Amino acid sequence: MAREIETAHVNVSNGDLEIAAYLAAPKGAGSYPAIVVLQEIFGVNTHIRELTERIAKEGYVAIAPALFQRIAPGFEAGYTPQDIEIGRKYKQQTTASELLSDIQATIDYLKHQPQVKKDAIGCIGFCFGGHVAYLAATLNDIKATASFYGAGIATDTPGSGSPTITRTSEINGTLYAFFGMVDPSIPVQQVDQIEAELEKSHSHRVFRYDKADHGFFCDHRASYHSEAAADAWEQVKQLFNSKLAS
């Protein structure tokens, strides 16, 4: 049964930077695992806020930091071609080091919340956030990661440097990666590359959905695929429950 939750708009401090974030948590006293929710290129929009609440209803403290805070504070958008163009422009201005710094600051914020189990923190990300989640999985505090259709993992990294895939061996916890097989932004050969790297560890899994496109988990997008989304959600719950909640 879904838990009652409470939500708030909060600020996460990272030095002189104040990062806007959306927080959702179970109501009442208790001690809960925590999940960092990593946005698409569209900001912490309605879909990301709804997802943050959905995770909280499962018994987690969930927080979605604004990954474009340094570039475009307050930015959120829909899914029009114009929105995509703007979101891509902001994405291209991010760097892996700054993103990891902001996520670590978010983790540190969570650790100071009395409801949060300090040693049970995971993350989930979609699209741009799926790539960022793969990066975040290298942070020591992240015990479980769900990475959805993160384009570019095999070919590049935010800012510049070696492709993110080259950091796979740095992942400390368990990572589940989800891909749609008709996603033009992530060719099958790149999914194969990612799976081959992840298979070097026994704690990772890759899920492929034959008829799903990019964005298949988002029910605000035309590419939403209900069957793939439903199965992926069950896998995510299993991952977080087994690695964080038990």
Residue frames relative to the residue before (quaternion, step in Angstrom):
aa qw qx qy qz dx dy dz
M 1.0000 0.0000 0.0000 0.0000 0.00 0.00 0.00
A 0.5024 -0.6695 0.4593 0.2975 3.57 -0.91 0.94
R 0.4205 -0.7065 0.5166 0.2391 3.55 -1.00 0.84
E 0.4885 -0.5858 0.5385 0.3582 3.53 -1.27 0.34
I 0.1234 -0.8139 0.5668 0.0326 3.56 -0.95 0.86
E 0.2059 -0.7176 0.6388 0.1860 3.50 -1.41 0.11
T 0.2037 -0.7938 0.5681 0.0755 3.57 -1.09 0.73
A 0.0173 0.7906 -0.6120 0.0129 3.54 -1.25 0.45
H 0.3524 -0.6564 0.6144 0.2595 3.52 -1.30 0.46
V 0.0169 -0.8213 0.5674 -0.0567 3.58 -0.62 1.14
N 0.3326 -0.7043 0.5781 0.2431 3.55 -1.34 0.10
V 0.2136 -0.7509 0.6161 0.1046 3.53 -1.04 0.91
S 0.2876 -0.7770 0.5372 0.1579 3.59 -0.73 1.04
N 0.0366 0.7484 -0.6615 0.0307 3.53 -1.02 0.93
G 0.7695 -0.2035 0.0855 0.5994 3.55 0.23 1.29
D 0.8117 -0.1825 0.1701 0.5281 3.56 -0.75 -1.06
L 0.6092 0.5675 -0.3454 0.4330 3.59 1.27 -0.22
E 0.1655 -0.7494 0.6339 0.0955 3.55 -0.98 0.92
I 0.1702 -0.8083 0.5615 0.0495 3.57 -0.50 1.24
A 0.3560 -0.7169 0.5584 0.2178 3.58 -0.71 1.06
A 0.0364 0.8012 -0.5946 0.0565 3.57 -1.00 0.82
Y 0.3157 -0.7180 0.5893 0.1938 3.54 -1.24 0.56
L 0.1248 -0.8184 0.5610 0.0014 3.55 -0.67 1.19
A 0.0137 0.7689 -0.6390 0.0170 3.56 -1.02 0.87
A 0.0505 0.8123 -0.5742 0.0892 3.57 -0.88 0.94
P 0.5899 -0.5550 0.4372 0.3908 3.58 -1.18 0.47
K 0.4850 -0.6611 0.4890 0.2977 3.57 -1.06 0.73
G 0.7803 0.3715 -0.2566 0.4328 3.52 -1.20 0.56
A 0.6770 -0.4870 0.3677 0.4115 3.51 -1.35 0.15
G 0.3448 0.7206 -0.5540 0.2344 3.52 -1.19 0.56
S 0.3149 -0.7119 0.5912 0.2110 3.52 -1.34 0.11
Y 0.0123 -0.8438 0.5297 -0.0851 3.55 -0.53 1.23
P 0.5151 -0.5724 0.5200 0.3695 3.58 -1.23 0.42
A 0.2797 -0.7673 0.5557 0.1558 3.58 -1.25 0.34
I 0.1628 -0.7741 0.6081 0.0662 3.53 -1.20 0.72
V 0.2510 -0.7217 0.6265 0.1538 3.55 -1.00 0.92
V 0.2006 -0.7907 0.5739 0.0720 3.58 -0.71 1.14
L 0.1522 -0.8247 0.5440 0.0276 3.56 -0.59 1.21
Q 0.4643 -0.7657 0.4067 0.1809 3.49 -0.58 1.35
E 0.5092 -0.5450 0.5548 0.3687 3.48 -1.44 0.13
I 0.7111 -0.4242 0.3160 0.4632 3.60 -1.23 -0.19
F 0.6143 0.5972 -0.3249 0.4004 3.59 1.28 -0.19
G 0.5880 -0.6057 0.3582 0.3988 3.57 1.25 0.27
V 0.6229 -0.4811 0.4210 0.4508 3.54 -1.31 -0.20
N 0.0687 0.8407 -0.5247 0.1146 3.53 0.44 1.32
T 0.7954 -0.3089 0.2058 0.4792 3.57 -1.31 -0.14
H 0.6572 0.5203 -0.3194 0.4421 3.59 0.87 -0.91
I 0.6859 0.4760 -0.2933 0.4658 3.59 0.85 -0.91
R 0.6362 0.5070 -0.3355 0.4749 3.60 1.01 -0.71
E 0.6456 0.5129 -0.3232 0.4643 3.59 0.96 -0.82
L 0.6588 0.5061 -0.3063 0.4649 3.57 0.98 -0.82
T 0.6140 0.5403 -0.3374 0.4661 3.57 1.04 -0.77
E 0.6571 0.4904 -0.2983 0.4887 3.58 1.01 -0.82
R 0.6302 0.5451 -0.3339 0.4407 3.58 0.99 -0.82
I 0.6524 0.5018 -0.3065 0.4782 3.56 0.99 -0.82
A 0.6421 0.5278 -0.3252 0.4511 3.59 0.95 -0.85
K 0.6396 0.5375 -0.3250 0.4431 3.59 1.03 -0.76
E 0.6408 0.5065 -0.3219 0.4788 3.58 1.26 -0.34
G 0.6438 -0.5598 0.3157 0.4153 3.60 1.28 0.02
Y 0.5749 0.5504 -0.3854 0.4669 3.55 1.13 0.72
V 0.3768 -0.6203 0.6138 0.3105 3.52 -1.30 0.36
A 0.0553 -0.8244 0.5627 -0.0250 3.60 -0.54 1.18
I 0.0135 -0.8015 0.5972 -0.0285 3.54 -0.99 0.87
A 0.1540 -0.7819 0.6016 0.0554 3.55 -0.97 0.96
P 0.1643 -0.8018 0.5681 0.0863 3.62 -0.28 1.21
A 0.4901 -0.6467 0.4967 0.3080 3.57 -1.14 0.62
L 0.2721 -0.8101 0.5009 0.1373 3.57 -0.26 1.26
F 0.6876 0.4321 -0.2830 0.5103 3.59 1.24 -0.27
Q 0.2597 0.8100 -0.4997 0.1637 3.61 1.21 0.32
R 0.6748 0.5085 -0.2991 0.4434 3.59 0.97 -0.83
I 0.7458 0.4211 -0.1901 0.4798 3.56 1.13 -0.72
A 0.8126 -0.0071 0.0949 0.5750 3.55 0.84 -1.08
P 0.1516 -0.8201 0.5459 0.0804 3.61 0.29 1.21
G 0.8258 0.2364 -0.1867 0.4768 3.55 -0.98 0.89
F 0.4521 0.7115 -0.4462 0.3005 3.59 1.24 -0.02
E 0.2231 0.7100 -0.6604 0.0998 3.51 -1.11 0.83
A 0.0752 -0.8188 0.5685 -0.0284 3.54 -1.04 0.80
G 0.4984 -0.6020 0.5260 0.3354 3.51 -1.42 0.06
Y 0.6490 -0.5596 0.3940 0.3323 3.54 -1.17 -0.60
T 0.3201 0.7457 -0.5195 0.2675 3.58 1.10 0.61
P 0.6627 -0.4793 0.3692 0.4414 3.62 -1.19 0.25
Q 0.6374 0.5220 -0.3288 0.4617 3.60 1.04 -0.72
D 0.6359 0.5223 -0.3220 0.4682 3.58 1.02 -0.81
I 0.6415 0.5265 -0.3187 0.4580 3.56 0.98 -0.87
E 0.6499 0.5242 -0.3180 0.4491 3.59 0.94 -0.87
I 0.6718 0.4853 -0.2980 0.4736 3.58 0.93 -0.89
G 0.6629 0.5190 -0.3054 0.4448 3.58 0.90 -0.93
R 0.6456 0.5099 -0.3185 0.4709 3.57 0.99 -0.78
K 0.6183 0.5439 -0.3428 0.4520 3.57 1.03 -0.75
Y 0.6749 0.4729 -0.2955 0.4833 3.59 0.95 -0.83
K 0.6159 0.5593 -0.3463 0.4336 3.58 0.97 -0.82
Q 0.6774 0.5213 -0.2876 0.4321 3.56 0.95 -0.91
Q 0.6664 0.4936 -0.2994 0.4718 3.57 1.26 -0.29
T 0.5489 0.6038 -0.4036 0.4140 3.59 1.27 0.02
T 0.1881 -0.7522 0.6150 0.1436 3.55 -1.29 0.35
A 0.6121 -0.5753 0.3944 0.3727 3.56 -1.11 0.66
S 0.6662 0.5179 -0.3217 0.4296 3.59 0.88 -0.88
E 0.6746 0.4797 -0.3026 0.4725 3.60 0.95 -0.82
L 0.6327 0.5287 -0.3332 0.4574 3.58 0.99 -0.79
L 0.6723 0.4857 -0.3001 0.4712 3.58 0.89 -0.90
S 0.6247 0.5347 -0.3345 0.4605 3.58 1.04 -0.73
D 0.6825 0.4818 -0.2887 0.4676 3.58 0.93 -0.89
I 0.6437 0.5009 -0.3264 0.4777 3.60 1.05 -0.69
Q 0.6338 0.5135 -0.3374 0.4699 3.60 0.99 -0.75
A 0.6253 0.5228 -0.3380 0.4706 3.59 1.05 -0.73
T 0.6337 0.5223 -0.3197 0.4727 3.58 1.08 -0.74
I 0.6281 0.5199 -0.3239 0.4798 3.57 1.03 -0.78
D 0.6520 0.5108 -0.3130 0.4647 3.57 0.94 -0.88
Y 0.6030 0.5414 -0.3434 0.4747 3.58 1.09 -0.72
L 0.6581 0.5152 -0.3097 0.4534 3.58 0.89 -0.94
K 0.6573 0.5395 -0.3139 0.4223 3.57 0.93 -0.87
H 0.6773 0.4746 -0.2868 0.4836 3.57 1.21 -0.45
Q 0.5489 0.5879 -0.4044 0.4355 3.58 1.29 0.05
P 0.4858 -0.7152 0.4142 0.2845 3.60 -0.68 1.05
Q 0.6455 0.5372 -0.3253 0.4347 3.61 1.16 -0.50
V 0.6645 0.5742 -0.2897 0.3805 3.58 1.16 -0.58
K 0.3748 -0.6715 0.5970 0.2282 3.53 -1.06 0.90
K 0.4109 -0.7793 0.4180 0.2215 3.56 -0.36 1.27
D 0.7497 0.3798 -0.2044 0.5019 3.59 1.13 -0.62
A 0.6704 0.4528 -0.2915 0.5105 3.60 1.23 0.38
I 0.3136 0.7497 -0.5066 0.2881 3.55 0.50 1.26
G 0.0271 -0.7958 0.6048 -0.0111 3.56 -0.94 0.94
C 0.2253 -0.7614 0.5782 0.1876 3.56 -1.27 -0.18
I 0.1089 -0.7557 0.6425 0.0652 3.51 -1.34 0.44
G 0.0445 0.8167 -0.5730 0.0522 3.58 -0.95 0.82
F 0.2347 -0.7816 0.5737 0.0699 3.51 -1.24 0.68
C 0.8268 0.0982 -0.0925 0.5460 3.57 -1.02 0.88
F 0.8037 0.0472 0.0288 0.5925 3.63 -0.55 -1.11
G 0.6785 0.4910 -0.2822 0.4678 3.56 0.96 -0.88
G 0.5802 0.5684 -0.3709 0.4502 3.58 1.20 -0.45
H 0.6344 0.4961 -0.3089 0.5058 3.54 1.10 -0.75
V 0.6670 0.5020 -0.3007 0.4611 3.56 0.90 -0.94
A 0.6125 0.5485 -0.3492 0.4495 3.60 1.06 -0.70
Y 0.6088 0.5441 -0.3446 0.4632 3.59 1.06 -0.75
L 0.6412 0.4973 -0.3062 0.4978 3.57 1.06 -0.79
A 0.6776 0.5175 -0.2973 0.4296 3.56 0.84 -1.02
A 0.5720 0.6104 -0.3730 0.4014 3.59 1.16 -0.56
T 0.6174 0.5475 -0.3470 0.4456 3.59 1.24 -0.32
L 0.5379 0.6130 -0.4118 0.4066 3.61 1.24 -0.17
N 0.5801 -0.6437 0.3784 0.3256 3.56 -0.92 0.91
D 0.6874 0.5167 -0.2892 0.4206 3.58 1.01 -0.76
I 0.6304 0.5567 -0.3347 0.4249 3.60 1.17 -0.49
K 0.1648 -0.8295 0.5314 0.0492 3.56 -0.49 1.23
A 0.7927 0.0749 -0.0292 0.6043 3.61 1.21 -0.46
T 0.0586 -0.8107 0.5819 -0.0248 3.56 -0.92 0.97
A 0.1114 -0.7431 0.6556 0.0741 3.54 -1.11 0.84
S 0.0635 -0.8105 0.5817 -0.0256 3.56 -0.52 1.24
F 0.1131 -0.8158 0.5667 0.0207 3.56 -0.54 1.23
Y 0.8637 -0.2032 0.0994 0.4504 3.52 -0.91 1.14
G 0.1486 0.7998 -0.5549 0.1740 3.52 0.69 1.22
A 0.2477 -0.7923 0.5427 0.1277 3.56 -0.25 1.26
G 0.8044 0.3372 -0.2355 0.4287 3.55 -1.15 0.68
I 0.3964 0.7318 -0.4826 0.2729 3.61 1.21 -0.06
A 0.7377 0.4317 -0.2269 0.4668 3.57 0.94 -0.91
T 0.7754 0.3969 -0.1717 0.4602 3.59 1.17 -0.44
D 0.8225 0.0259 0.0062 0.5682 3.62 1.08 -0.51
T 0.2489 -0.7268 0.6096 0.1953 3.53 -1.34 -0.21
P 0.6159 -0.5517 0.3751 0.4189 3.64 -1.01 0.52
G 0.7529 0.2647 -0.2534 0.5467 3.54 -0.84 1.03
S 0.5758 -0.5274 0.4153 0.4668 3.55 -0.25 -1.25
G 0.4629 0.6633 -0.5048 0.3016 3.53 -1.28 0.34
S 0.7328 -0.3878 0.3037 0.4695 3.55 -1.31 -0.13
P 0.6132 -0.5631 0.3935 0.3900 3.60 -1.07 0.67
T 0.6244 -0.5785 0.3841 0.3576 3.55 -1.09 0.75
I 0.5757 0.6108 -0.3772 0.3913 3.60 1.06 -0.66
T 0.6204 0.5675 -0.3455 0.4167 3.59 1.11 -0.61
R 0.6614 0.4915 -0.3063 0.4767 3.58 1.28 -0.20
T 0.3253 0.7901 -0.4755 0.2096 3.59 1.29 0.09
S 0.6573 0.5284 -0.3186 0.4327 3.58 0.96 -0.80
E 0.6228 0.5530 -0.3369 0.4392 3.61 1.24 -0.33
I 0.4961 0.6606 -0.4325 0.3611 3.60 1.26 -0.22
N 0.2778 -0.8110 0.5010 0.1190 3.56 -0.67 1.13
G 0.7552 0.3595 -0.1967 0.5116 3.57 0.99 -0.82
T 0.6556 -0.4639 0.3976 0.4438 3.55 -1.13 -0.77
L 0.1082 -0.7973 0.5926 0.0382 3.58 -0.95 0.90
Y 0.1200 -0.7375 0.6605 0.0729 3.53 -1.04 0.92
A 0.1162 -0.7936 0.5959 0.0410 3.59 -0.85 0.99
F 0.1596 -0.8037 0.5726 0.0259 3.56 -0.91 1.01
F 0.0212 0.8137 -0.5768 0.0685 3.56 -0.82 1.06
G 0.3258 -0.6923 0.6060 0.2175 3.53 -1.23 0.63
M 0.4140 -0.7594 0.4505 0.2211 3.57 -0.77 0.99
V 0.6926 0.3661 -0.3054 0.5413 3.60 1.23 0.07
D 0.3551 0.7172 -0.4984 0.3333 3.55 1.17 0.73
P 0.3135 -0.7919 0.4880 0.1910 3.63 -0.36 1.17
S 0.6436 0.5459 -0.3292 0.4235 3.61 1.17 -0.43
I 0.7554 0.2433 -0.1660 0.5853 3.60 1.28 -0.23
P 0.2433 -0.7992 0.5327 0.1351 3.63 0.01 1.25
V 0.6428 -0.5566 0.3693 0.3751 3.54 -1.13 0.67
Q 0.6360 0.5415 -0.3464 0.4269 3.58 0.97 -0.75
Q 0.6256 0.5143 -0.3441 0.4750 3.60 1.15 -0.54
V 0.6071 0.5258 -0.3484 0.4833 3.59 1.05 -0.69
D 0.6307 0.5329 -0.3248 0.4613 3.58 1.01 -0.83
Q 0.6433 0.5243 -0.3171 0.4589 3.58 0.98 -0.87
I 0.6662 0.5024 -0.3014 0.4614 3.55 0.89 -0.96
E 0.6644 0.5020 -0.3086 0.4598 3.57 0.90 -0.91
A 0.6354 0.5357 -0.3338 0.4448 3.59 0.97 -0.80
E 0.6613 0.4868 -0.3082 0.4803 3.58 1.00 -0.79
L 0.6736 0.4975 -0.3005 0.4565 3.57 0.91 -0.90
E 0.6322 0.5620 -0.3367 0.4137 3.58 1.05 -0.71
K 0.5269 0.6187 -0.4169 0.4071 3.59 1.24 -0.19
S 0.7038 0.2906 -0.2326 0.6050 3.56 1.36 -0.16
H 0.4663 -0.7102 0.4566 0.2639 3.59 -1.02 0.74
S 0.6654 0.5620 -0.2946 0.3932 3.60 1.21 -0.25
H 0.6511 0.5111 -0.3163 0.4635 3.60 1.24 0.20
R 0.0958 -0.7911 0.6018 0.0535 3.56 -1.21 0.57
V 0.2043 -0.7490 0.6185 0.1214 3.56 -1.22 0.65
F 0.1436 -0.7844 0.6012 0.0508 3.56 -0.91 1.00
R 0.1168 -0.7950 0.5949 0.0198 3.56 -0.82 1.09
Y 0.1260 -0.7898 0.5987 0.0432 3.56 -0.92 0.97
D 0.4425 -0.7806 0.3811 0.2229 3.52 -0.28 1.42
K 0.7989 0.3032 -0.1504 0.4972 3.60 0.88 -0.87
A 0.5468 0.6436 -0.3789 0.3784 3.58 1.26 0.13
D 0.3109 -0.7392 0.5799 0.1439 3.52 -1.15 0.84
H 0.7044 -0.3876 0.3484 0.4819 3.55 -1.32 -0.16
G 0.8056 0.2571 -0.1952 0.4968 3.58 -0.98 0.81
F 0.3135 0.8078 -0.4701 0.1676 3.60 1.21 0.25
F 0.6551 0.5304 -0.3269 0.4274 3.61 1.13 -0.44
C 0.6592 0.5454 -0.2996 0.4221 3.59 1.18 -0.50
D 0.2659 -0.8040 0.5132 0.1396 3.58 -0.43 1.19
H 0.5655 0.5502 -0.4019 0.4647 3.58 1.26 0.33
R 0.6796 0.4822 -0.2743 0.4800 3.58 1.28 -0.18
A 0.5979 -0.5828 0.4192 0.3566 3.54 -1.19 0.62
S 0.6680 0.5140 -0.2946 0.4503 3.59 1.16 -0.54
Y 0.3528 0.7471 -0.4955 0.2680 3.61 1.23 0.11
H 0.0739 -0.7784 0.6234 0.0054 3.54 -0.94 0.99
S 0.3566 -0.8054 0.4283 0.2017 3.56 -0.10 1.32
E 0.6724 0.4987 -0.3179 0.4451 3.60 0.90 -0.85
A 0.6634 0.4891 -0.3060 0.4765 3.58 0.90 -0.90
A 0.6539 0.5212 -0.3139 0.4497 3.58 0.95 -0.89
A 0.6570 0.5171 -0.3134 0.4503 3.58 0.95 -0.86
D 0.6675 0.4833 -0.3074 0.4757 3.57 0.93 -0.86
A 0.6508 0.5231 -0.3218 0.4463 3.59 0.92 -0.89
W 0.6395 0.5315 -0.3285 0.4479 3.58 0.98 -0.80
E 0.6368 0.5129 -0.3293 0.4723 3.58 1.01 -0.75
Q 0.6436 0.5137 -0.3190 0.4692 3.59 1.02 -0.78
V 0.6350 0.5271 -0.3222 0.4638 3.57 1.01 -0.83
K 0.6589 0.5029 -0.3140 0.4630 3.59 0.89 -0.90
Q 0.6414 0.5205 -0.3254 0.4603 3.58 0.99 -0.83
L 0.6408 0.5357 -0.3163 0.4498 3.57 0.97 -0.90
F 0.7281 0.4355 -0.2552 0.4639 3.56 0.69 -1.09
N 0.6418 0.5249 -0.3353 0.4474 3.58 0.99 -0.75
S 0.7165 0.4632 -0.2639 0.4499 3.58 0.89 -0.91
K 0.7675 0.3873 -0.1922 0.4733 3.58 0.99 -0.79
L 0.7914 0.3118 -0.1491 0.5041 3.58 1.13 -0.57
A 0.7701 0.4112 -0.2006 0.4445 3.56 0.88 -0.94
S 0.6442 0.5477 -0.3346 0.4162 3.58 1.14 -0.48
